[in-house]
């Protein structure tokens, strides 16, 4: 039962693996209204350089329009209907996802090889409230620890490293593991 | 993406938050990024 999960405490951040898109906020298919609203909100927060920030390379969620903030933790949130709640919640899919193994995230990255955009993957620290799953975690707070960048230049990789204060390497796209395809009866990939 | 079923809830409270310190770096020109 979901409400009978075992509870534990850890004094050290958990470390998992995840992947990101590499993109500039300006590249996002946003309307002029969205951009103007974002800039106005940043100005009201007193964030300096908010226009320049739009043109910087950043890590973005693979599945959500969320950009990871450099030099700060990412705080998960959930706007589920009908009721917003703190993330992660046991009965929801919210929170910052991470896989337990690098092999799992490399298989995900391989599937994005022809998406037309650079993809980064690497280790991520999770802390705060964390829901442990069989193959990974969903956390409330997160920050990247290192990056491997596929489909991008050394210069872009260096920009990401500097932005997030982590080591980053440009690497070739990982190969998809053929095993799951065989298991699904789709034959071996040449 | 599949991480299986939830098995445990963990309250993680590190002494220090593991957040990298950004360095100033010039932005890469857009044409350097392959489509």
gemmi code that builds the backbone of each chain (N, CA, C; Angstrom):
import gemmi

chains = {
    "A": [
        ("UNK", (0.843, -1.187, 0.000), (0.000, 0.000, 0.000), (0.880, 1.239, 0.000)),
        ("UNK", (0.464, 2.269, -0.723), (1.276, 3.454, -0.852), (1.557, 4.130, 0.481)),
        ("UNK", (0.547, 4.154, 1.384), (0.729, 4.890, 2.627), (1.524, 4.104, 3.659)),
        ("UNK", (1.975, 2.899, 3.318), (2.725, 2.096, 4.277), (4.199, 2.027, 3.934)),
        ("UNK", (4.681, 2.998, 3.182), (6.092, 3.000, 2.827), (6.955, 3.101, 4.069)),
        ("UNK", (8.045, 2.359, 4.035), (9.046, 2.455, 5.096), (9.654, 3.851, 5.063)),
        ("UNK", (10.031, 4.353, 6.218), (10.619, 5.696, 6.283), (12.068, 5.591, 6.732)),
        ("UNK", (12.933, 6.414, 6.135), (14.353, 6.406, 6.508), (14.876, 7.831, 6.520)),
        ("UNK", (16.054, 7.967, 7.090), (16.704, 9.282, 7.170), (18.113, 9.141, 6.621)),
        ("UNK", (18.569, 10.148, 5.900), (19.944, 10.119, 5.393), (20.598, 11.480, 5.611)),
        ("UNK", (21.827, 11.492, 6.159), (22.544, 12.763, 6.335), (23.359, 13.133, 5.105)),
        ("UNK", (23.288, 12.311, 4.071), (24.034, 12.603, 2.842), (23.085, 12.605, 1.653)),
        ("UNK", (23.342, 13.513, 0.719), (22.515, 13.581, -0.484), (22.569, 12.260, -1.248)),
        ("UNK", (21.452, 11.869, -1.837), (21.431, 10.676, -2.674), (21.950, 11.060, -4.059)),
        ("UNK", (22.585, 10.106, -4.726), (23.159, 10.396, -6.042), (22.575, 9.433, -7.068)),
        ("UNK", (21.905, 9.989, -8.064), (21.343, 9.189, -9.144), (21.821, 9.704, -10.485)),
        ("UNK", (21.214, 9.183, -11.531), (21.578, 9.582, -12.897), (20.346, 10.113, -13.613)),
        ("UNK", (20.519, 11.171, -14.380), (19.403, 11.668, -15.172), (19.920, 12.357, -16.430)),
        ("UNK", (18.991, 12.727, -17.295), (19.341, 13.377, -18.564), (18.574, 14.680, -18.692)),
        ("UNK", (19.150, 15.566, -19.493), (18.533, 16.884, -19.744), (18.646, 17.218, -21.224)),
        ("UNK", (17.763, 18.071, -21.691), (17.994, 18.760, -22.952), (18.991, 19.883, -22.685)),
        ("UNK", (19.745, 20.255, -23.691), (20.614, 21.424, -23.608), (19.997, 22.480, -24.513)),
        ("UNK", (19.596, 23.590, -23.936), (18.858, 24.586, -24.718), (19.034, 25.965, -24.120)),
        ("UNK", (18.728, 26.937, -24.919), (18.654, 28.306, -24.425), (17.191, 28.621, -24.148)),
        ("UNK", (16.910, 29.342, -23.069), (15.503, 29.697, -22.807), (14.850, 30.400, -23.991)),
        ("UNK", (15.618, 31.173, -24.769), (15.035, 31.880, -25.909), (14.609, 30.910, -27.005)),
        ("UNK", (15.223, 29.694, -27.020), (14.893, 28.711, -28.046), (13.536, 28.056, -27.814)),
        ("UNK", (13.073, 28.158, -26.592), (11.821, 27.506, -26.259), (10.695, 28.108, -27.082)),
        ("UNK", (9.771, 27.298, -27.490), (8.663, 27.811, -28.297), (7.710, 28.594, -27.411)),
        ("UNK", (8.175, 29.763, -27.005), (7.353, 30.591, -26.128), (6.790, 31.765, -26.911)),
        ("UNK", (5.665, 32.210, -26.493), (5.072, 33.377, -27.134), (5.741, 34.631, -26.596)),
        ("UNK", (5.554, 35.740, -27.295), (6.094, 37.015, -26.817), (5.520, 37.343, -25.440)),
        ("UNK", (4.262, 36.976, -25.224), (3.640, 37.250, -23.924), (4.337, 36.474, -22.809)),
        ("UNK", (4.659, 35.181, -23.080), (5.360, 34.380, -22.067), (6.729, 34.960, -21.757)),
        ("UNK", (7.459, 35.350, -22.827), (8.784, 35.916, -22.617), (8.700, 37.210, -21.806)),
        ("UNK", (7.754, 38.083, -22.196), (7.620, 39.359, -21.497), (7.210, 39.148, -20.044)),
        ("UNK", (6.322, 38.179, -19.814), (5.876, 37.889, -18.450), (7.041, 37.383, -17.603)),
        ("UNK", (7.868, 36.520, -18.201), (9.028, 35.989, -17.488), (10.020, 37.084, -17.151)),
        ("UNK", (10.276, 37.963, -18.103), (11.218, 39.055, -17.873), (10.708, 40.016, -16.803)),
        ("UNK", (9.403, 40.282, -16.844), (8.817, 41.178, -15.842), (8.940, 40.564, -14.448)),
        ("UNK", (8.668, 39.267, -14.357), (8.760, 38.587, -13.059), (10.196, 38.625, -12.549)),
        ("UNK", (11.170, 38.418, -13.462), (12.577, 38.447, -13.063), (12.973, 39.836, -12.585)),
        ("UNK", (12.481, 40.848, -13.284), (12.800, 42.223, -12.897), (12.236, 42.527, -11.516)),
        ("UNK", (11.021, 42.039, -11.266), (10.408, 42.297, -9.953), (11.146, 41.552, -8.845)),
        ("UNK", (11.752, 40.399, -9.197), (12.541, 39.667, -8.198), (13.900, 40.315, -7.998)),
        ("UNK", (14.259, 41.216, -8.881), (15.564, 41.858, -8.783), (16.677, 41.026, -9.361)),
        ("UNK", (16.346, 40.046, -10.220), (17.379, 39.229, -10.864), (18.120, 40.065, -11.909)),
        ("UNK", (19.442, 40.185, -11.776), (20.181, 40.936, -12.785), (20.406, 40.086, -14.033)),
        ("UNK", (20.563, 40.749, -15.153), (20.933, 40.051, -16.380), (19.896, 39.089, -16.886)),
        ("UNK", (18.632, 39.361, -16.633), (17.609, 38.395, -16.995), (17.445, 38.258, -18.506)),
        ("UNK", (17.693, 39.342, -19.267), (17.593, 39.234, -20.724), (18.740, 38.392, -21.250)),
        ("UNK", (19.963, 38.650, -20.759), (21.120, 37.870, -21.179), (20.923, 36.396, -20.852)),
        ("UNK", (20.265, 36.130, -19.749), (20.038, 34.755, -19.321), (19.269, 33.960, -20.384)),
        ("UNK", (18.424, 34.636, -21.127), (17.640, 33.962, -22.155), (18.519, 33.332, -23.233)),
        ("UNK", (19.739, 33.868, -23.389), (20.614, 33.416, -24.473), (21.713, 32.470, -23.992)),
        ("UNK", (21.694, 32.112, -22.736), (22.695, 31.203, -22.181), (22.244, 29.751, -22.333)),
        ("UNK", (23.229, 28.869, -22.528), (22.896, 27.443, -22.567), (22.553, 26.969, -21.165)),
        ("UNK", (21.483, 26.241, -21.076), (21.020, 25.746, -19.782), (20.550, 24.303, -19.913)),
        ("UNK", (20.466, 23.641, -18.753), (19.885, 22.303, -18.703), (18.369, 22.445, -18.583)),
        ("UNK", (17.681, 21.682, -19.398), (16.219, 21.712, -19.359), (15.698, 20.283, -19.219)),
        ("UNK", (14.636, 20.135, -18.489), (14.010, 18.821, -18.337), (13.698, 18.206, -19.702)),
        ("UNK", (13.813, 16.879, -19.801), (13.466, 16.196, -21.048), (11.970, 16.284, -21.328)),
        ("UNK", (11.185, 16.294, -20.275), (9.740, 16.160, -20.466), (8.936, 17.370, -20.023)),
        ("UNK", (9.562, 18.296, -19.306), (8.857, 19.476, -18.804), (9.566, 20.736, -19.306)),
        ("UNK", (8.891, 21.883, -19.319), (9.536, 23.128, -19.765), (10.394, 23.788, -18.695)),
        ("UNK", (10.886, 22.984, -17.769), (11.644, 23.521, -16.634), (13.125, 23.641, -16.956)),
        ("UNK", (13.682, 24.827, -16.771), (15.124, 25.021, -16.883), (15.749, 24.939, -15.492)),
        ("UNK", (16.897, 24.254, -15.403), (17.576, 24.106, -14.107), (18.391, 25.359, -13.828)),
        ("UNK", (18.208, 25.984, -12.674), (18.904, 27.240, -12.388), (20.367, 27.004, -12.029)),
        ("UNK", (21.309, 27.720, -12.648), (22.720, 27.578, -12.284), (22.986, 28.144, -10.894)),
        ("UNK", (23.817, 27.445, -10.124), (24.218, 27.960, -8.817), (23.148, 27.904, -7.755)),
        ("UNK", (22.042, 27.296, -8.069), (20.964, 27.158, -7.088), (20.381, 25.764, -7.216)),
        ("UNK", (19.722, 25.327, -6.178), (19.051, 24.034, -6.246), (17.765, 24.182, -7.047)),
        ("UNK", (17.383, 23.097, -7.704), (16.065, 23.053, -8.346), (15.069, 22.549, -7.316)),
        ("UNK", (14.001, 23.262, -7.143), (12.964, 22.858, -6.191), (11.770, 22.318, -6.970)),
        ("UNK", (11.442, 21.068, -6.705), (10.324, 20.444, -7.410), (9.007, 21.038, -6.939)),
        ("UNK", (8.051, 21.087, -7.849), (6.707, 21.517, -7.485), (5.724, 20.673, -8.285)),
        ("UNK", (4.481, 20.667, -7.850), (3.469, 19.900, -8.574), (2.175, 20.691, -8.617)),
        ("UNK", (1.686, 20.851, -9.824), (0.431, 21.587, -9.997), (-0.657, 20.629, -10.483)),
        ("UNK", (-0.671, 19.459, -9.899), (-1.615, 18.431, -10.326), (-3.051, 18.894, -10.095)),
        ("UNK", (-3.898, 18.464, -10.992), (-5.324, 18.716, -10.858), (-5.929, 17.486, -10.196)),
        ("UNK", (-6.832, 17.581, -9.232), (-7.486, 18.816, -8.808), (-6.761, 19.532, -7.669)),
        ("UNK", (-5.683, 18.973, -7.139), (-5.110, 19.602, -5.958), (-3.599, 19.702, -6.050)),
        ("UNK", (-3.088, 20.929, -5.941), (-1.638, 21.094, -5.872), (-1.141, 20.500, -4.562)),
        ("UNK", (0.092, 20.008, -4.582), (0.659, 19.439, -3.358), (2.172, 19.563, -3.392)),
        ("UNK", (2.786, 19.309, -2.264), (4.238, 19.330, -2.209), (4.785, 18.150, -2.999)),
        ("UNK", (5.894, 18.400, -3.679), (6.535, 17.326, -4.441), (7.815, 16.880, -3.722)),
        ("UNK", (8.105, 15.574, -3.751), (7.339, 14.523, -4.420), (6.251, 13.962, -3.519)),
        ("UNK", (5.175, 13.516, -4.136), (4.098, 12.872, -3.407), (4.082, 11.391, -3.790)),
        ("UNK", (3.785, 10.547, -2.825), (3.815, 9.099, -3.071), (2.820, 8.701, -4.151)),
        ("UNK", (1.647, 9.285, -4.139), (0.606, 8.884, -5.082), (0.640, 9.618, -6.409)),
        ("UNK", (1.708, 10.349, -6.684), (1.816, 11.149, -7.899), (3.120, 10.751, -8.611)),
        ("UNK", (3.388, 11.397, -9.736), (4.658, 11.134, -10.427), (5.570, 12.351, -10.341)),
        ("UNK", (5.249, 13.283, -9.449), (5.982, 14.542, -9.386), (7.323, 14.381, -8.673)),
        ("UNK", (8.119, 15.439, -8.745), (9.444, 15.418, -8.147), (10.517, 15.313, -9.218)),
        ("UNK", (11.748, 15.498, -8.808), (12.873, 15.394, -9.734), (13.271, 13.929, -9.843)),
        ("UNK", (13.180, 13.411, -11.054), (13.459, 11.996, -11.280), (14.946, 11.727, -11.459)),
        ("UNK", (15.386, 10.576, -10.974), (16.752, 10.126, -11.248), (16.762, 8.607, -11.269)),
        ("UNK", (17.561, 8.065, -12.170), (17.736, 6.616, -12.236), (18.815, 6.170, -11.251)),
        ("UNK", (18.732, 4.901, -10.872), (19.735, 4.340, -9.969), (21.052, 4.062, -10.711)),
        ("UNK", (20.985, 3.725, -11.991), (22.198, 3.321, -12.720), (22.437, 4.205, -13.943)),
        ("UNK", (23.709, 4.289, -14.329), (24.062, 5.039, -15.534), (23.533, 4.332, -16.777)),
        ("UNK", (23.461, 2.994, -16.732), (22.979, 2.245, -17.896), (21.543, 2.653, -18.243)),
        ("UNK", (20.735, 2.858, -17.221), (19.332, 3.227, -17.463), (19.236, 4.594, -18.134)),
        ("UNK", (20.056, 5.534, -17.680), (19.966, 6.869, -18.274), (20.598, 6.879, -19.664)),
        ("UNK", (21.621, 6.064, -19.880), (22.234, 6.017, -21.210), (21.250, 5.446, -22.233)),
        ("UNK", (20.439, 4.505, -21.825), (19.418, 3.975, -22.735), (18.411, 5.068, -23.099)),
        ("UNK", (18.078, 5.902, -22.122), (17.171, 7.020, -22.389), (17.801, 8.010, -23.353)),
        ("UNK", (19.077, 8.339, -23.115), (19.775, 9.301, -23.976), (19.856, 8.773, -25.409)),
        ("UNK", (20.135, 7.475, -25.538), (20.240, 6.883, -26.876), (18.945, 7.061, -27.659)),
        ("UNK", (17.834, 7.027, -26.963), (16.541, 7.177, -27.633), (16.317, 8.603, -28.140)),
        ("UNK", (17.088, 9.552, -27.625), (16.953, 10.957, -28.048), (17.989, 11.338, -29.101)),
        ("UNK", (18.737, 10.373, -29.614), (19.844, 10.665, -30.522), (19.408, 11.487, -31.736)),
        ("UNK", (18.223, 11.216, -32.229), (17.777, 11.911, -33.447), (16.736, 12.991, -33.151)),
        ("UNK", (16.776, 13.527, -31.935), (15.797, 14.557, -31.567), (16.193, 15.921, -32.119)),
        ("UNK", (17.411, 16.049, -32.645), (17.818, 17.308, -33.257), (18.375, 18.330, -32.293)),
        ("UNK", (18.648, 17.927, -31.084), (19.188, 18.874, -30.091), (20.186, 18.147, -29.201)),
        ("UNK", (21.141, 18.877, -28.639), (22.076, 18.229, -27.709), (21.351, 17.707, -26.470)),
        ("UNK", (21.878, 16.612, -25.945), (21.345, 16.026, -24.717), (22.515, 15.839, -23.749)),
        ("UNK", (22.298, 16.189, -22.498), (23.307, 15.966, -21.466), (22.795, 14.912, -20.488)),
        ("UNK", (23.728, 14.154, -19.926), (23.347, 13.267, -18.835), (24.462, 13.285, -17.806)),
        ("UNK", (24.148, 12.819, -16.619), (25.166, 12.824, -15.573), (24.568, 12.533, -14.218)),
        ("UNK", (25.429, 12.647, -13.211), (24.979, 12.369, -11.859), (24.266, 13.600, -11.298)),
        ("UNK", (23.271, 13.337, -10.490), (22.488, 14.411, -9.891), (22.324, 14.107, -8.402)),
        ("UNK", (22.463, 15.134, -7.587), (22.236, 14.985, -6.144), (20.775, 15.291, -5.845)),
        ("UNK", (20.193, 14.465, -4.994), (18.806, 14.656, -4.561), (18.788, 14.777, -3.046)),
        ("UNK", (17.991, 15.698, -2.547), (17.833, 15.788, -1.109), (16.479, 16.389, -0.767)),
        ("UNK", (16.273, 16.618, 0.540), (14.929, 16.977, 0.974), (14.096, 15.705, 1.070)),
        ("UNK", (12.831, 15.797, 0.784), (11.994, 14.593, 0.784), (12.256, 13.821, -0.500)),
        ("UNK", (12.560, 12.547, -0.372), (12.861, 11.720, -1.544), (12.031, 10.438, -1.465)),
        ("UNK", (11.372, 10.103, -2.560), (10.669, 8.822, -2.656), (11.588, 7.866, -3.409)),
        ("UNK", (11.986, 6.809, -2.727), (12.837, 5.808, -3.383), (11.959, 4.821, -4.141)),
        ("UNK", (12.318, 4.552, -5.387), (11.622, 3.557, -6.207), (12.556, 2.380, -6.469)),
        ("UNK", (12.009, 1.355, -7.095), (12.817, 0.157, -7.368), (14.035, 0.486, -8.230)),
        ("UNK", (13.863, 1.406, -9.193), (14.941, 1.684, -10.149), (15.461, 3.116, -10.070)),
        ("UNK", (15.040, 3.866, -9.062), (15.505, 5.242, -8.973), (14.822, 6.002, -7.861)),
        ("UNK", (14.779, 7.317, -8.002), (14.221, 8.167, -6.954), (13.440, 9.324, -7.567)),
        ("UNK", (12.576, 9.924, -6.741), (11.962, 11.217, -7.048), (12.233, 12.123, -5.854)),
        ("UNK", (12.895, 13.261, -6.105), (13.312, 14.113, -5.005), (12.675, 15.484, -5.029)),
        ("UNK", (12.749, 16.165, -3.874), (12.214, 17.528, -3.759), (13.221, 18.568, -4.211)),
        ("UNK", (14.506, 18.316, -3.940), (15.555, 19.290, -4.245), (16.657, 18.581, -5.019)),
        ("UNK", (17.267, 19.293, -5.971), (18.263, 18.622, -6.816), (19.251, 19.617, -7.400)),
        ("UNK", (20.435, 19.093, -7.724), (21.454, 19.879, -8.434), (22.342, 18.894, -9.196)),
        ("UNK", (22.805, 19.291, -10.390), (23.697, 18.396, -11.145), (25.073, 18.317, -10.485)),
        ("UNK", (25.719, 17.134, -10.611), (27.055, 16.940, -10.052), (28.129, 16.873, -11.136)),
        ("UNK", (27.801, 16.324, -12.279), (28.703, 16.328, -13.431), (27.877, 16.064, -14.686)),
        ("UNK", (28.471, 16.346, -15.826), (27.707, 16.280, -17.076), (28.504, 15.610, -18.187)),
        ("UNK", (27.817, 14.822, -18.986), (28.346, 14.269, -20.235), (27.398, 14.769, -21.332)),
        ("UNK", (27.960, 15.470, -22.305), (27.116, 16.159, -23.272), (27.248, 15.511, -24.651)),
        ("UNK", (26.126, 15.110, -25.228), (26.099, 14.447, -26.534), (25.569, 15.424, -27.588)),
        ("UNK", (26.190, 15.401, -28.765), (25.679, 16.182, -29.884), (25.945, 17.662, -29.779)),
        ("UNK", (27.009, 18.032, -29.088), (27.299, 19.451, -28.940), (28.796, 19.693, -29.062)),
        ("UNK", (29.185, 20.955, -29.078), (30.595, 21.310, -29.251), (31.314, 21.368, -27.904)),
        ("UNK", (32.646, 21.382, -27.971), (33.449, 21.540, -26.751), (33.136, 22.889, -26.101)),
        ("UNK", (32.946, 23.924, -26.938), (32.682, 25.259, -26.392), (31.354, 25.284, -25.629)),
        ("UNK", (30.352, 24.642, -26.185), (29.052, 24.599, -25.509), (29.154, 23.795, -24.215)),
        ("UNK", (29.932, 22.712, -24.260), (30.122, 21.894, -23.065), (30.807, 22.711, -21.971)),
        ("UNK", (31.811, 23.505, -22.369), (32.506, 24.350, -21.394), (31.571, 25.397, -20.810)),
        ("UNK", (30.677, 25.908, -21.636), (29.721, 26.905, -21.129), (28.819, 26.292, -20.058)),
        ("UNK", (28.378, 25.061, -20.308), (27.541, 24.385, -19.306), (28.318, 24.128, -18.016)),
        ("UNK", (29.593, 23.684, -18.171), (30.422, 23.404, -16.994), (30.568, 24.658, -16.141)),
        ("UNK", (30.836, 25.775, -16.795), (31.028, 27.028, -16.059), (29.725, 27.491, -15.418)),
        ("UNK", (28.633, 27.323, -16.145), (27.344, 27.808, -15.643), (26.930, 27.076, -14.372)),
        ("UNK", (27.119, 25.756, -14.363), (26.640, 24.957, -13.229), (27.741, 24.631, -12.227)),
        ("UNK", (28.986, 25.049, -12.528), (30.074, 24.795, -11.591), (30.371, 23.328, -11.412)),
        ("UNK", (30.266, 22.554, -12.515), (30.531, 21.109, -12.456), (31.470, 20.735, -13.596)),
        ("UNK", (32.075, 19.551, -13.517), (32.874, 19.063, -14.630), (31.939, 18.584, -15.727)),
        ("UNK", (32.310, 18.880, -16.970), (31.483, 18.445, -18.101), (32.388, 17.966, -19.227)),
        ("UNK", (31.971, 16.918, -19.919), (32.735, 16.358, -21.026), (31.820, 16.168, -22.222)),
        ("UNK", (32.354, 16.484, -23.408), (31.619, 16.178, -24.640), (31.869, 14.704, -24.966)),
        ("UNK", (30.811, 13.954, -25.180), (30.949, 12.517, -25.436), (30.099, 12.125, -26.646)),
        ("UNK", (30.401, 10.936, -27.188), (29.587, 10.430, -28.293), (28.281, 9.884, -27.724)),
        ("UNK", (27.291, 9.774, -28.575), (25.988, 9.267, -28.128), (26.146, 7.831, -27.635)),
        ("UNK", (25.545, 7.506, -26.501), (25.589, 6.112, -26.041), (24.776, 5.217, -26.972)),
        ("UNK", (25.169, 3.963, -27.017), (24.440, 2.988, -27.822), (23.253, 2.466, -27.034)),
        ("UNK", (22.164, 2.291, -27.730), (20.994, 1.701, -27.075), (21.283, 0.243, -26.778)),
        ("UNK", (20.911, -0.183, -25.610), (21.067, -1.596, -25.246), (20.027, -2.396, -26.024)),
        ("UNK", (20.467, -3.363, -26.845), (19.484, -4.106, -27.649), (18.620, -5.058, -26.840)),
        ("UNK", (19.018, -5.364, -25.611), (18.276, -6.364, -24.842), (16.783, -6.054, -24.704)),
        ("UNK", (16.434, -4.810, -24.284), (14.993, -4.547, -24.130), (14.227, -4.715, -25.437)),
        ("UNK", (14.857, -4.378, -26.572), (14.174, -4.519, -27.853), (13.906, -5.988, -28.151)),
        ("UNK", (14.901, -6.851, -27.840), (14.723, -8.282, -28.059), (13.585, -8.805, -27.186)),
        ("UNK", (13.576, -8.320, -25.923), (12.545, -8.773, -24.999), (11.149, -8.398, -25.488)),
        ("UNK", (11.072, -7.265, -26.188), (9.754, -6.835, -26.683), (9.403, -7.508, -28.012)),
        ("UNK", (10.288, -8.398, -28.486), (9.985, -9.116, -29.704), (10.173, -8.291, -30.960)),
        ("UNK", (11.002, -7.231, -30.868), (11.190, -6.375, -32.022), (12.495, -6.690, -32.747)),
        ("UNK", (13.173, -7.750, -32.336), (14.373, -8.166, -33.050), (15.610, -7.412, -32.626)),
        ("UNK", (16.719, -7.926, -33.075), (18.001, -7.336, -32.720), (18.267, -6.092, -33.552)),
        ("UNK", (18.837, -5.094, -32.935), (19.212, -3.890, -33.651), (20.600, -4.088, -34.235)),
        ("UNK", (20.754, -3.839, -35.519), (22.058, -4.037, -36.154), (23.009, -2.937, -35.740)),
    ],
    "B": [
        ("UNK", (10.554, 6.315, -19.741), (11.299, 6.311, -18.491), (10.476, 5.609, -17.431)),
        ("UNK", (11.101, 4.696, -16.728), (10.388, 3.949, -15.713), (11.329, 3.706, -14.534)),
        ("UNK", (10.898, 4.094, -13.351), (11.728, 3.843, -12.173), (11.054, 2.867, -11.222)),
        ("UNK", (10.021, 2.180, -11.716), (9.387, 1.138, -10.915), (8.481, 1.696, -9.827)),
        ("UNK", (8.143, 0.832, -8.907), (7.215, 1.197, -7.829), (7.949, 1.852, -6.658)),
        ("UNK", (7.244, 2.718, -5.915), (7.876, 3.314, -4.713), (8.087, 2.267, -3.632)),
        ("UNK", (9.233, 2.340, -2.977), (9.542, 1.350, -1.942), (9.833, 1.975, -0.584)),
        ("UNK", (10.236, 3.257, -0.583), (10.645, 3.846, 0.691), (10.618, 5.367, 0.587)),
        ("UNK", (10.335, 5.999, 1.687), (10.400, 7.461, 1.748), (11.618, 7.831, 2.590)),
        ("UNK", (12.421, 8.750, 2.092), (13.662, 9.110, 2.787), (13.704, 10.617, 3.007)),
        ("UNK", (13.977, 11.019, 4.219), (14.225, 12.432, 4.509), (15.733, 12.640, 4.440)),
        ("UNK", (16.179, 13.390, 3.440), (17.619, 13.565, 3.199), (18.007, 14.985, 3.606)),
        ("UNK", (18.867, 15.056, 4.615), (19.281, 16.370, 5.128), (20.806, 16.441, 5.150)),
        ("UNK", (21.421, 16.809, 4.022), (22.889, 16.893, 3.994), (23.382, 18.110, 4.779)),
        ("UNK", (24.595, 17.984, 5.325), (25.166, 19.124, 6.068), (25.329, 20.324, 5.143)),
        ("UNK", (25.783, 20.046, 3.927), (25.935, 21.114, 2.940), (25.193, 20.718, 1.676)),
        ("UNK", (24.525, 21.674, 1.083), (23.847, 21.373, -0.172), (24.886, 21.268, -1.291)),
        ("UNK", (24.871, 20.175, -2.038), (25.900, 19.937, -3.071), (25.624, 20.716, -4.351)),
        ("UNK", (25.797, 22.001, -4.294), (25.506, 22.857, -5.448), (26.806, 23.433, -5.996)),
        ("UNK", (27.047, 23.227, -7.280), (28.247, 23.748, -7.912), (28.246, 25.267, -7.945)),
        ("UNK", (29.440, 25.832, -7.909), (29.565, 27.299, -7.949), (29.840, 27.716, -9.390)),
        ("UNK", (28.933, 28.481, -9.985), (29.119, 28.877, -11.389), (30.333, 29.783, -11.562)),
        ("UNK", (30.947, 29.683, -12.732), (32.025, 30.590, -13.114), (31.497, 31.460, -14.246)),
        ("UNK", (32.041, 32.644, -14.325), (31.675, 33.507, -15.444), (32.246, 32.914, -16.722)),
        ("UNK", (31.450, 32.853, -17.748), (31.937, 32.326, -19.022), (31.171, 32.993, -20.153)),
        ("UNK", (31.853, 33.265, -21.242), (31.144, 33.872, -22.366), (30.168, 32.889, -22.983)),
        ("UNK", (29.041, 33.404, -23.412), (28.055, 32.553, -24.066), (28.580, 32.098, -25.418)),
        ("UNK", (28.203, 30.891, -25.809), (28.597, 30.360, -27.106), (27.634, 30.890, -28.158)),
        ("UNK", (28.182, 31.268, -29.299), (27.316, 31.783, -30.357), (26.368, 30.688, -30.829)),
        ("UNK", (25.128, 31.023, -31.137), (24.136, 30.008, -31.505), (24.558, 29.119, -32.669)),
        ("UNK", (25.310, 29.671, -33.634), (25.666, 28.856, -34.800), (26.635, 27.734, -34.466)),
        ("UNK", (27.228, 27.761, -33.254), (28.132, 26.693, -32.853), (27.387, 25.471, -32.343)),
        ("UNK", (26.114, 25.602, -32.152), (25.321, 24.482, -31.664), (24.681, 23.781, -32.853)),
        ("UNK", (25.008, 22.504, -33.055), (24.383, 21.803, -34.178), (22.881, 21.681, -33.995)),
        ("UNK", (22.170, 21.747, -35.119), (20.708, 21.667, -35.033), (20.288, 20.264, -34.658)),
    ],
}
model = gemmi.Model(1)
for chain_id, residues in chains.items():
    chain = gemmi.Chain(chain_id)
    for i, (resn, *xyz) in enumerate(residues, 1):
        res = gemmi.Residue()
        res.name, res.seqid = resn, gemmi.SeqId(i, " ")
        for name, pos in zip(("N", "CA", "C"), xyz):
            atom = gemmi.Atom()
            atom.name, atom.element = name, gemmi.Element(name[0])
            atom.pos, atom.b_iso = gemmi.Position(*pos), 0.0
            res.add_atom(atom)
        chain.add_residue(res)
    model.add_chain(chain)
structure = gemmi.Structure()
structure.add_model(model)
structure.setup_entities()
